[in-house]
Amino acid sequence: MRLFQILSVIFSLSFLPVAQADVLPADGASVHFDKAYAYPTAPSQKNGAVFVKVQNLTDQAVKIVRAASPVAGMVELHTHSMEDGHMSMYPVDYFTVPANETHELKPAGDHVMLMMLHNPLKTGEVFPVTFTLDDGSEHTIEANVISLTQ
């Protein structure tokens, strides 16, 4: 009977939520950029986009105020909106990542727009993207160009 009680306690503890502070990224940063990707572009296509999950492990909201990449002549922070059945995309000044939350840049949502691409993005390629936060810190990450079917 005692073994059953011990196993019951262990089993129930396994379902307790894990505090976010316990999952700090390996680099120790308080804002973590995870699984950045872009889709391949056609040879004549001059624009692309980067998508990434941004995790804020601090107790204060942070803003992403800029993105840059050497693969494009111009890089902007963009979002989408739907009006009268038409989707439109437009630049924004920043993305807010609330305290202790994750903000996902994804297709048909917030994203990093790559304009005036120097070369088409090809599946398997990796390229750097640098994000600047409102505190002036810069975070350079690698974006993987993945197949549209992934």
PyMOL commands that set and color helices and strands:
alter all, ss='L'
color gray80, all
select helices_A, chain A and resi 2-13+20-23
alter helices_A, ss='H'
color red, helices_A
select strands_A, chain A and resi 31-38+47-56+62-68+72-83+86-91+95-97+102-105+111-117+126-133+138-145
alter strands_A, ss='S'
color yellow, strands_A
deselect
rebuild
show_as cartoon
